[in-house]
């Protein structure tokens, strides 16, 4: 394996905290931003496929993975500031941004704030817009986090009664969701656990028409309706965005469609280089 294709792990102290990132390859820079329930390791398989043609760099967003869990109030704007400071420190100039879920929200926000620094955008199952049922979803997640464990135990005991009375209570699914939220406090805070007016102030549905960078949106066809609605909103609101449904992709899009996604990113970035 050539030296340019070996992963390099780095850390840098930024004004907001210590940031960790993985890097592989040389050439046109692509920055990969992970989702709410992951860190930069989520992108390793894709970066291995693209590292022979591009300089691939994936940070752990502040508060995730090996980056510092700083004593700050987390927001999308804070993550945008951290990313900007990192790219400036590395003298990368214009970059291609690729984001998944929460990372796509950060990437699109960065492209709006720094349009001159973004050559292209690839957004996978993006978060960050208010679609039908958005408030209901957020309120449910907040309630799950606050619900004490004994409530779940009681509901399990009463499972037969809830079926008799036709109550739609999926105790196992709600418990798993609660555990996920508790395992990833920064992701949970950014998506759901801040005051709703604060979260809504950072939503992008009223700003996406201002995005200038060429944009590709990738969405798994087997994902949840909420995710499909959000990606469709991005595709509709961003001028001339390309929208691709991966029919067999589900809510683990990177894991189930690694080679397809890597190929789509490569083709799109190369196409944008020659625009």
CORJOMO-V336191 format. One record per pair of residues at least 12 apart in sequence whose C-alpha atoms are under 6 Angstrom apart, sorted by the first residue. I is the first residue (numbers start at 0). GAP is how many residues later the second one is. D is the distance in whole Angstrom. If there is no record, write none. Layout:
# CORJOMO-V336191
i	gap	d
I	GAP	D
I	GAP	D
This chain:
# CORJOMO-V336191
i	gap	d
3	21	5
4	19	6
4	20	5
4	46	6
5	18	6
6	16	6
6	17	5
7	14	6
7	15	5
8	12	6
8	13	5
16	51	6
16	53	6
17	49	6
17	50	5
18	48	5
19	39	6
19	40	6
19	46	6
19	47	5
20	37	5
20	38	4
20	39	6
21	35	6
21	36	5
22	33	6
22	34	4
23	27	5
23	31	6
23	32	5
24	26	4
24	27	6
24	29	6
24	30	4
25	28	5
25	29	4
26	27	5
26	28	5
27	26	5
27	27	6
28	25	6
28	26	5
28	27	6
28	66	5
29	26	5
29	65	6
29	66	5
29	67	6
30	26	5
30	27	6
30	66	5
30	67	6
31	26	5
31	66	5
31	67	6
32	66	5
32	70	5
33	66	5
33	69	5
34	65	5
34	66	5
34	67	5
34	68	5
35	66	5
35	151	4
38	21	5
38	26	5
39	18	5
39	19	6
39	20	5
45	216	5
62	123	6
74	115	6
79	30	6
93	23	4
93	24	5
93	25	6
94	23	5
94	24	6
95	22	6
95	23	5
95	24	5
96	24	5
97	23	6
97	24	5
97	25	6
98	24	5
99	24	5
100	24	5
100	25	4
100	26	5
101	25	5
103	19	5
103	22	5
104	22	5
104	23	5
111	99	6
118	94	6
119	93	5
119	94	5
119	95	6
120	94	5
121	93	6
121	94	5
121	95	6
122	94	5
123	93	6
123	94	5
123	95	6
124	94	5
124	106	6
125	105	6
127	75	5
128	74	5
128	75	5
128	76	5
137	54	5
141	51	6
143	34	6
144	33	6
207	29	6
207	30	5
208	28	5
208	29	5
208	30	6
214	26	5
215	25	6
215	26	5
215	27	6
216	26	5
217	26	5
218	26	5
219	25	6
219	26	5
219	29	4
219	30	5
220	24	6
220	25	6
220	26	4
220	28	6
221	27	6
221	28	4
222	27	4
222	28	5
